[in-house]
Amino acid sequence: MIMNPDNWLKLKRVVRFGDTDAAGVIHFYQLLRWCHESWEESLELYGLSLDHIFPNLNRVENHVSVFLPIVHCEAHFWESIQTGDHLLVEVVPKRLDVGSFQVQTKFKREKKDVALGKIKHRSINGQSRRPCSLPDDIDRWLEASSLNFGITSV
């Protein structure tokens, strides 16, 4: 069975009052939080268990041997994002090399680009903290996602 990448790469978000400041618009840090949450949601919709990707030291059975720290992030705004806005969120993953990848997240209101966030992750061994290859689950997600964007394997 071939899955459609749009099922896990195109999401929706409604801007809530708690997402905004006193002027009713969001700050850059909210956008970056949304980017990470959209990535997490995309992984879940693809069928991956977040327990196998994100470490949780409170659970003994949760053993994640490879960590994916953020090594770079940026946010761009073309228009203000306000309470009540209905946004289309497009997750655009890209493998950078065997041990790193970037997730670009596009935010659109009524088909118009309003913001863009980029988060780069580097794969490291959980014990040695040295760079390593990406986990198999992330590799599969990147490969399957590339069907939508023509991204090639490294």
C-alpha positions in Angstrom: 0.0 0.0 0.0 1.3 3.4 -1.0 0.6 6.2 1.5 0.0 9.7 0.5 2.6 12.0 2.1 0.0 14.8 2.3 -1.6 12.8 5.1 1.3 13.6 7.4 2.8 16.7 5.8 -0.2 19.0 5.5 -1.7 20.0 8.8 -4.0 22.6 10.1 -3.8 25.0 13.1 -6.1 27.6 14.6 -4.4 30.5 16.4 -5.7 30.6 20.0 -5.7 33.6 22.4 -3.1 31.9 24.5 -0.7 31.8 21.5 -0.6 35.6 21.2 0.7 38.6 23.1 -1.3 41.6 24.4 -1.5 43.0 20.8 -3.1 39.7 19.6 -0.2 38.6 17.4 2.3 35.7 17.9 6.0 36.0 18.7 8.8 34.1 16.9 9.2 31.6 19.7 5.6 30.5 19.3 6.2 29.9 15.6 9.2 27.8 16.5 7.2 25.8 19.0 4.5 25.3 16.4 7.2 24.0 14.0 8.4 21.4 16.5 4.8 20.4 17.4 4.0 20.1 13.7 7.0 17.8 13.2 5.9 15.7 16.1 2.4 15.5 14.7 3.7 14.5 11.3 5.8 11.7 12.8 2.7 10.4 14.7 0.5 10.6 11.6 3.1 8.7 9.6 2.8 6.0 12.2 5.9 6.5 14.4 5.8 6.2 18.2 7.2 9.4 19.8 8.5 7.1 22.6 11.0 5.7 20.1 12.2 9.1 19.1 12.2 11.4 22.1 13.9 10.3 25.4 11.8 10.2 28.5 14.0 9.6 31.6 10.8 9.0 33.7 10.1 5.7 31.9 12.6 2.8 32.3 11.2 1.1 29.2 11.8 4.2 27.1 15.4 3.7 25.9 16.3 6.1 23.1 19.9 5.5 22.0 20.1 8.4 19.5 19.2 12.0 20.3 18.2 14.6 17.8 19.1 18.0 19.2 18.3 21.2 17.4 21.4 22.8 16.1 19.9 25.7 14.2 16.5 27.4 14.0 15.1 30.5 12.3 11.7 32.1 11.8 10.5 34.4 9.0 7.2 36.4 9.0 5.6 38.1 6.0 2.4 39.0 7.8 1.2 39.1 11.4 -0.5 35.9 12.7 -3.4 36.8 14.9 -5.9 35.1 17.2 -8.5 33.2 15.2 -6.4 32.7 12.1 -6.9 29.3 10.4 -3.6 28.2 9.1 -2.5 25.5 6.7 0.8 24.1 8.0 3.0 22.4 5.5 5.9 20.3 6.9 8.8 20.0 4.4 11.6 17.7 5.6 15.0 17.5 4.0 17.8 15.1 4.7 21.1 17.2 4.8 23.5 14.3 5.2 23.5 10.8 6.9 23.3 12.4 10.3 21.3 15.5 10.0 18.1 16.9 8.6 16.0 20.0 8.4 12.3 20.5 8.9 11.0 23.6 7.1 7.5 24.5 8.2 5.4 26.8 6.0 2.4 28.6 7.4 -0.3 29.8 5.0 -3.5 31.7 5.6 -6.0 31.5 2.7 -3.3 30.1 0.4 -1.0 33.0 1.2 2.4 32.5 2.9 2.4 34.3 6.2 5.4 32.6 8.0 8.2 30.1 7.7 10.2 28.3 10.3 13.3 26.1 9.9 14.7 23.7 12.5 17.9 21.7 11.8 18.6 18.5 13.8 21.9 16.6 14.3 21.8 13.0 15.3 24.1 12.1 18.2 24.8 9.0 20.2 22.9 9.2 23.5 25.9 8.0 25.6 29.0 9.3 23.8 27.2 12.5 22.5 29.2 12.1 19.3 27.6 12.5 15.8 26.0 9.4 14.3 23.7 8.2 11.6 20.0 9.1 11.8 17.7 6.5 13.5 15.9 4.1 11.1 12.5 5.5 11.9 13.6 9.0 11.0 15.2 7.7 7.8 12.0 6.0 6.8 9.9 9.2 7.5 12.4 11.3 5.5 12.3 8.8 2.6 8.5 8.5 2.5 8.2 12.3 2.8 10.5 12.8 -0.2 7.9 11.2 -2.4 6.0 14.5 -2.1 8.9 16.8 -2.8 11.4 14.9 -4.9 14.0 14.8 -2.1 16.8 12.3 -2.9 18.5 10.0 -0.5 22.1 10.7 0.6 
